[in-house]
Amino acid sequence: MTDLLKTAAVLILIIVLLRRKVSMSAVMPIGALVLGIIYLTPPVQFLKAVTTGIFAPKSLEMTLTLMLTMVIENLLRTTGMLKRMVSSLSAAVPDRRFVMAAMPAMIGMLPSPGGAVFSAPMVDEATRGIDVAPEQKALVNYWYRHIWEYVSPLYPGIILTAGITGLSTQTLFVVNLPFALSVVGWGVLFCFKGIGRQTFGASTPDRLQEFFTFLALSSPIMLALLLVVIFRVHATLALGGAVIALYLYHRFTPAMIAKNLRESVSGKALFLVIGIMIFQEVLRTSGALAGISSFFAASMMPVHLLLFLIPFIAGIMTGLTVGYVGITFPLLLPLMGAPSPSPALVALAFGSGFAGVMLSPVHLCYVLTCEYFHADIAKVYHRLFLPSACVLVAVLIPLYVW
């Protein structure tokens, strides 16, 4: 019980600091330091934990993967490929509803903080000439922006989950796939209520040509995803190959490559990952994880309820996938069956935490989307609760099948 109270106090401190707008890249090392002090960890042992957290193979792997993802996102955006992908798909598909959903989904294939603001004008354009409430536009843009975060190995949340739990990104893709499919399915029912089929666009030959253009432009992203998920190629190799191919295609000079790398890589994001790994290692070396494991083993508290509530609350408070994963997953590992966590229980924690992120008032995409469409935030919330709950029901599939 003592270990649970100590770690809960550190968790509360982390959440308070985040609510006070302290950068999470600074908050996690602070949490690790406070944890070390509470457990009276010897300085030498603490420094060893810090070194291990920074230089462990899985830490270096996550850091490199995140860097490559940033580079790809910047390349596609600055070269205009991302904009052309969206415009070609708009010209290829005749149904406005599909285009409304495809725009944020397309932008969402690459992780970009606040990326929903890029797709909002495209959703607005797709609804031009038809009567759609601002709150409904906001829901469509926000909802379909976040399909891929459940499954894509390009997203920091999946990368971090794989690093903490030891599960492969392929396993996480399969076990979280019911969530992603549910987002698409429930979105059709809730997002487009009252919007009939509305057609626009060019003739059929033009649409076919535009569709092939879209496929060609999106090939770097799709190829990287296919290599990682289906052919089990290491994520860093797949992403590195995509970066090299894009550099060659656009004939980047060494000076252009150096500029791209400077603009792409966010030191803040890298320090965030490093801070989370340090926090996890201090949790382990201090004995906190072992104490929590012993407490829950002796208690009669429902494991599934804990795996739902703790990430859900952390997701609401932080509004970040890496936030609830980094803060709670190291604590929840004993409940998931460490050292070999159950994929189904990991999916439960991930899905519930992400439901909290989607309902978080501090989620950047949510705030930016509502601001763009001048939508009433409370009314958008009313539209968001039920589909979010419906998506979470999809956790029954991995729980009963895996």
C-alpha positions as CSV (number, residue, x, y, z in Angstrom):
1,M,0.0,0.0,0.0
2,T,2.9,2.4,0.8
3,D,4.3,1.9,-2.7
4,L,1.0,2.7,-4.2
5,L,0.6,5.9,-2.2
6,K,4.1,7.0,-3.0
7,T,3.7,6.5,-6.8
8,A,0.2,8.0,-6.7
9,A,1.7,11.2,-5.1
10,V,4.3,11.4,-7.9
11,L,1.6,10.9,-10.5
12,I,-0.5,13.7,-8.9
13,L,2.6,15.9,-9.0
14,I,3.1,15.2,-12.7
15,I,-0.5,16.0,-13.5
16,V,-0.4,19.2,-11.5
17,L,2.7,20.4,-13.3
18,L,1.2,19.5,-16.6
19,R,-2.0,21.5,-15.7
20,R,0.3,24.4,-14.9
21,K,1.6,24.3,-18.5
22,V,5.0,22.9,-17.5
23,S,6.5,21.1,-20.5
24,M,6.2,17.4,-20.3
25,S,9.8,17.0,-21.5
26,A,10.7,18.7,-18.1
27,V,8.0,17.1,-16.0
28,M,9.0,13.5,-16.5
29,P,12.6,14.0,-15.3
30,I,11.2,16.0,-12.3
31,G,8.9,13.1,-11.6
32,A,11.8,10.7,-11.7
33,L,13.9,12.8,-9.4
34,V,11.0,13.1,-6.9
35,L,10.5,9.4,-7.1
36,G,14.2,8.8,-6.4
37,I,14.0,11.1,-3.4
38,I,10.9,9.5,-1.9
39,Y,12.5,6.1,-2.2
40,L,15.8,7.3,-0.8
41,T,17.6,6.0,-3.9
42,P,21.4,6.3,-3.5
43,P,22.8,8.9,-5.9
44,V,25.0,6.4,-7.7
45,Q,22.0,4.0,-8.3
46,F,19.9,6.9,-9.5
47,L,22.5,8.1,-12.0
48,K,22.9,4.5,-13.2
49,A,19.1,4.4,-13.8
50,V,19.2,7.7,-15.7
51,T,22.1,6.4,-17.9
52,T,20.3,3.2,-18.6
53,G,17.0,5.0,-19.4
54,I,18.9,7.2,-21.9
55,F,21.2,4.7,-23.6
56,A,19.3,1.4,-23.4
57,P,18.7,-0.1,-26.9
58,K,15.0,0.3,-26.8
59,S,15.4,4.0,-25.8
60,L,17.7,4.7,-28.7
61,E,15.4,2.8,-31.0
62,M,12.4,4.8,-30.0
63,T,14.3,8.1,-30.3
64,L,15.6,7.2,-33.8
65,T,12.1,6.1,-35.0
66,L,10.6,9.3,-33.7
67,M,13.3,11.4,-35.5
68,L,12.7,9.6,-38.8
69,T,8.9,10.1,-38.5
70,M,9.4,13.9,-38.0
71,V,11.7,14.0,-41.0
72,I,9.1,12.3,-43.3
73,E,6.3,14.5,-42.1
74,N,8.3,17.7,-42.8
75,L,9.4,16.4,-46.2
76,L,5.9,15.6,-47.4
77,R,4.6,18.9,-46.0
78,T,7.3,21.3,-47.3
79,T,7.6,19.7,-50.7
80,G,3.9,20.1,-51.3
81,M,3.3,16.3,-51.6
82,L,0.8,16.3,-48.7
83,K,-1.3,19.1,-50.2
84,R,-1.3,17.4,-53.6
85,M,-2.3,14.1,-52.0
86,V,-5.4,15.7,-50.5
87,S,-6.3,17.6,-53.7
88,S,-6.0,14.5,-55.9
89,L,-8.2,12.4,-53.6
90,S,-10.8,15.2,-53.6
91,A,-10.9,15.1,-57.4
92,A,-11.0,11.3,-57.5
93,V,-13.9,10.6,-55.2
94,P,-17.4,11.9,-56.0
95,D,-19.0,11.6,-52.6
96,R,-18.6,14.6,-50.3
97,R,-19.0,12.5,-47.2
98,F,-16.0,10.3,-48.1
99,V,-13.9,13.4,-48.9
100,M,-14.9,15.0,-45.6
101,A,-13.6,11.9,-43.8
102,A,-10.7,11.2,-46.0
103,M,-9.1,14.7,-45.6
104,P,-8.4,14.5,-41.9
105,A,-7.7,10.7,-42.1
106,M,-5.1,11.5,-44.8
107,I,-3.4,14.2,-42.8
108,G,-3.6,11.9,-39.8
109,M,-1.4,9.3,-41.4
110,L,1.5,11.3,-40.3
111,P,1.8,12.5,-36.6
112,S,1.8,16.2,-36.3
113,P,0.9,18.1,-33.1
114,G,-2.3,20.0,-33.8
115,G,-2.5,18.5,-37.3
116,A,-6.3,18.7,-37.3
117,V,-5.9,22.4,-38.2
118,F,-4.4,21.5,-41.6
119,S,-7.4,19.4,-42.5
120,A,-10.1,21.7,-41.2
121,P,-10.0,24.0,-44.2
122,M,-10.3,20.9,-46.5
123,V,-13.4,19.7,-44.6
124,D,-14.8,23.2,-44.8
125,E,-14.3,23.2,-48.6
126,A,-15.9,19.8,-49.0
127,T,-19.1,21.0,-47.3
128,R,-19.3,24.2,-49.3
129,G,-22.8,24.6,-50.7
130,I,-24.5,22.3,-48.3
131,D,-26.0,23.0,-44.9
132,V,-23.8,21.5,-42.2
133,A,-23.6,22.8,-38.6
134,P,-20.1,24.0,-37.4
135,E,-20.3,21.5,-34.6
136,Q,-20.8,18.6,-37.1
137,K,-17.9,19.8,-39.3
138,A,-15.7,20.0,-36.1
139,L,-16.7,16.5,-35.1
140,V,-15.9,15.0,-38.6
141,N,-12.5,16.7,-38.7
142,Y,-11.6,15.8,-35.1
143,W,-12.9,12.2,-35.2
144,Y,-11.3,11.0,-38.5
145,R,-8.0,12.7,-37.7
146,H,-7.3,10.1,-35.0
147,I,-7.9,6.7,-36.7
148,W,-4.2,5.9,-37.1
149,E,-3.1,6.7,-33.6
150,Y,-4.4,3.3,-32.4
151,V,-2.3,1.2,-34.8
152,S,0.3,3.1,-36.8
153,P,4.0,2.4,-35.9
154,L,4.7,5.9,-37.0
155,Y,3.0,7.4,-34.0
156,P,5.0,8.1,-30.8
157,G,2.2,6.5,-28.6
158,I,2.6,3.1,-30.3
159,I,6.4,3.4,-30.4
160,L,6.4,4.2,-26.6
161,T,3.9,1.4,-25.8
162,A,6.1,-1.1,-27.6
163,G,9.1,0.1,-25.8
164,I,7.5,0.0,-22.3
165,T,5.6,-3.3,-22.7
166,G,8.1,-5.2,-24.9
167,L,5.3,-6.0,-27.4
168,S,6.1,-5.6,-31.1
169,T,4.5,-2.9,-33.2
170,Q,3.0,-5.7,-35.3
171,T,1.3,-7.2,-32.2
172,L,0.0,-3.8,-31.2
173,F,-1.4,-3.2,-34.7
174,V,-3.4,-6.4,-34.6
175,V,-4.7,-6.1,-31.1
176,N,-5.6,-2.4,-31.5
177,L,-7.1,-2.8,-35.0
178,P,-10.7,-3.3,-33.7
179,F,-10.5,0.3,-32.2
180,A,-9.4,1.8,-35.5
181,L,-12.1,0.0,-37.5
182,S,-14.7,1.0,-34.9
183,V,-13.7,4.7,-35.4
184,V,-14.4,4.3,-39.1
185,G,-17.7,2.5,-38.6
186,W,-19.2,4.5,-35.8
187,G,-18.1,7.7,-37.5
188,V,-20.3,6.8,-40.5
189,L,-23.3,6.6,-38.2
190,F,-22.6,9.6,-35.9
191,C,-20.6,12.1,-38.0
192,F,-22.7,12.1,-41.1
193,K,-26.2,12.0,-39.6
194,G,-28.5,14.1,-41.8
195,I,-25.9,14.5,-44.6
196,G,-27.1,12.7,-47.8
197,R,-24.9,11.7,-50.7
198,Q,-23.6,14.9,-52.3
199,T,-21.5,14.5,-55.5
200,F,-19.1,16.9,-57.2
201,G,-16.0,16.7,-59.3
202,A,-14.7,15.8,-62.7
203,S,-15.5,13.1,-65.2
204,T,-14.7,9.4,-64.6
205,P,-11.4,9.4,-66.7
206,D,-10.2,12.4,-64.7
207,R,-11.1,10.8,-61.4
208,L,-9.2,7.6,-62.3
209,Q,-6.1,9.6,-63.2
210,E,-6.4,11.6,-60.0
211,F,-6.7,8.4,-57.9
212,F,-3.5,7.0,-59.4
213,T,-1.8,10.3,-58.7
214,F,-3.0,10.0,-55.1
215,L,-1.6,6.5,-54.8
216,A,1.7,7.6,-56.2
217,L,2.0,10.5,-53.9
218,S,1.1,8.5,-50.8
219,S,3.3,5.6,-51.6
220,P,6.2,6.6,-49.2
221,I,3.8,6.4,-46.3
222,M,2.0,3.3,-47.4
223,L,5.2,1.5,-48.2
224,A,6.7,2.2,-44.8
225,L,3.5,1.0,-43.1
226,L,3.4,-2.2,-45.2
227,L,7.0,-3.0,-44.6
228,V,6.6,-2.7,-40.8
229,V,3.2,-4.3,-40.3
230,I,3.1,-7.0,-42.9
231,F,6.7,-7.8,-43.8
232,R,8.0,-7.2,-40.2
233,V,10.8,-5.0,-41.4
234,H,12.3,-3.0,-38.5
235,A,10.6,0.4,-38.2
236,T,13.8,2.3,-38.3
237,L,14.9,0.6,-41.5
238,A,11.5,1.1,-43.2
239,L,11.4,4.8,-42.3
240,G,15.0,5.4,-43.1
241,G,14.5,3.9,-46.5
242,A,11.4,6.1,-47.1
243,V,13.5,9.2,-46.1
244,I,16.3,8.3,-48.5
245,A,13.9,7.6,-51.3
246,L,12.2,11.0,-50.8
247,Y,15.6,12.8,-50.7
248,L,16.6,11.1,-54.0
249,Y,13.2,11.8,-55.7
250,H,13.3,15.5,-54.8
251,R,17.1,15.7,-55.6
252,F,18.0,17.1,-52.2
253,T,21.5,18.5,-52.0
254,P,23.6,18.0,-48.8
255,A,22.7,21.6,-47.8
256,M,19.0,20.9,-48.3
257,I,19.2,17.7,-46.3
258,A,20.9,19.5,-43.4
259,K,18.2,22.2,-43.5
260,N,15.4,19.6,-43.5
261,L,16.9,17.8,-40.6
262,R,17.3,21.0,-38.6
263,E,13.6,22.0,-39.3
264,S,12.2,18.5,-38.7
265,V,13.7,17.2,-35.5
266,S,12.1,18.6,-32.4
267,G,14.4,18.5,-29.4
268,K,11.4,18.9,-27.1
269,A,9.8,15.8,-28.4
270,L,13.1,13.8,-28.1
271,F,13.6,14.9,-24.5
272,L,10.0,13.9,-23.8
273,V,10.8,10.3,-24.9
274,I,14.1,10.3,-23.0
275,G,12.4,11.6,-19.9
276,I,9.7,8.9,-20.0
277,M,12.3,6.2,-20.3
278,I,14.3,7.6,-17.3
279,F,11.1,7.7,-15.3
280,Q,10.3,4.1,-16.1
281,E,13.9,3.0,-15.2
282,V,13.8,4.8,-11.9
283,L,10.4,3.2,-11.2
284,R,12.0,-0.2,-11.7
285,T,15.3,0.3,-9.8
286,S,13.6,2.0,-6.8
287,G,11.4,-1.1,-6.2
288,A,8.2,0.8,-6.8
289,L,7.0,-1.5,-9.5
290,A,7.7,-4.6,-7.4
291,G,5.8,-3.1,-4.4
292,I,2.8,-2.2,-6.5
293,S,2.8,-5.7,-8.0
294,S,2.8,-7.3,-4.6
295,F,0.0,-5.0,-3.4
296,F,-2.4,-5.7,-6.3
297,A,-1.6,-9.4,-6.1
298,A,-2.8,-9.4,-2.5
299,S,-5.8,-7.2,-3.1
300,M,-9.2,-8.1,-4.5
301,M,-9.5,-5.0,-6.8
302,P,-10.7,-5.8,-10.3
303,V,-7.7,-5.6,-12.6
304,H,-9.8,-4.7,-15.7
305,L,-11.3,-1.8,-13.8
306,L,-7.9,-0.4,-12.8
307,L,-6.6,-0.8,-16.4
308,F,-9.6,1.2,-17.6
309,L,-9.8,4.0,-15.0
310,I,-6.1,4.9,-14.5
311,P,-5.2,5.5,-18.2
312,F,-8.6,7.1,-18.9
313,I,-8.1,9.7,-16.2
314,A,-4.5,10.3,-17.2
315,G,-5.7,10.7,-20.8
316,I,-8.2,13.3,-19.9
317,M,-5.8,15.3,-17.8
318,T,-2.9,15.3,-20.3
319,G,-4.6,15.2,-23.7
320,L,-1.6,13.3,-25.0
321,T,-1.2,9.7,-25.9
322,V,2.5,9.7,-24.9
323,G,1.3,11.4,-21.7
324,Y,-1.0,8.7,-20.4
325,V,1.2,5.9,-21.8
326,G,4.4,7.3,-20.3
327,I,2.9,8.1,-17.0
328,T,0.7,5.1,-16.3
329,F,2.0,2.1,-18.3
330,P,5.1,1.6,-16.3
331,L,2.9,1.6,-13.2
332,L,0.4,-0.8,-14.8
333,L,2.9,-3.3,-16.2
334,P,2.4,-5.7,-13.2
335,L,-1.3,-5.7,-13.8
336,M,-0.8,-6.5,-17.5
337,G,1.2,-9.6,-16.7
338,A,4.8,-8.4,-16.8
339,P,7.4,-9.5,-17.7
340,S,5.3,-10.8,-20.6
341,P,2.3,-8.5,-20.8
342,S,-1.0,-9.7,-22.2
343,P,-1.7,-7.9,-25.5
344,A,-5.4,-7.9,-24.7
345,L,-4.8,-6.1,-21.4
346,V,-2.4,-3.7,-23.0
347,A,-5.2,-3.0,-25.6
348,L,-7.6,-2.3,-22.8
349,A,-5.3,0.2,-21.2
350,F,-4.4,1.8,-24.5
351,G,-8.0,2.1,-25.7
352,S,-9.3,3.5,-22.4
353,G,-6.5,6.0,-22.2
354,F,-7.1,7.2,-25.8
355,A,-10.8,7.6,-25.1
356,G,-9.7,10.0,-22.3
357,V,-7.4,11.8,-24.8
358,M,-10.3,12.2,-27.2
359,L,-12.5,13.7,-24.5
360,S,-9.7,15.9,-23.0
361,P,-10.4,19.6,-23.0
362,V,-6.6,20.2,-23.3
363,H,-6.3,18.1,-26.5
364,L,-4.7,20.5,-29.0
365,C,-6.5,19.1,-32.0
366,Y,-9.9,19.5,-30.3
367,V,-9.3,23.1,-29.3
368,L,-7.9,24.1,-32.7
369,T,-10.7,22.3,-34.6
370,C,-13.5,24.1,-32.5
371,E,-11.7,27.4,-32.9
372,Y,-11.5,27.1,-36.7
373,F,-15.1,26.2,-37.2
374,H,-16.3,28.6,-34.5
375,A,-18.1,25.6,-33.0
376,D,-19.6,25.5,-29.5
377,I,-17.2,23.2,-27.5
378,A,-20.0,22.0,-25.3
379,K,-22.2,21.0,-28.3
380,V,-19.3,19.1,-29.9
381,Y,-18.7,17.3,-26.6
382,H,-22.4,16.1,-26.7
383,R,-21.8,14.7,-30.2
384,L,-18.5,13.1,-29.0
385,F,-19.4,11.1,-25.9
386,L,-21.5,8.3,-27.4
387,P,-19.3,7.4,-30.4
388,S,-16.3,7.4,-28.0
389,A,-18.0,5.0,-25.7
390,C,-19.0,2.8,-28.7
391,V,-15.4,2.6,-29.9
392,L,-14.3,1.5,-26.4
393,V,-16.6,-1.4,-26.6
394,A,-14.3,-2.8,-29.3
395,V,-11.9,-3.9,-26.5
396,L,-14.1,-6.9,-26.0
397,I,-12.7,-8.4,-29.2
398,P,-9.0,-8.7,-28.1
399,L,-10.1,-9.6,-24.5
400,Y,-12.2,-12.6,-25.8
401,V,-10.2,-13.5,-28.9
402,W,-6.6,-13.0,-28.0
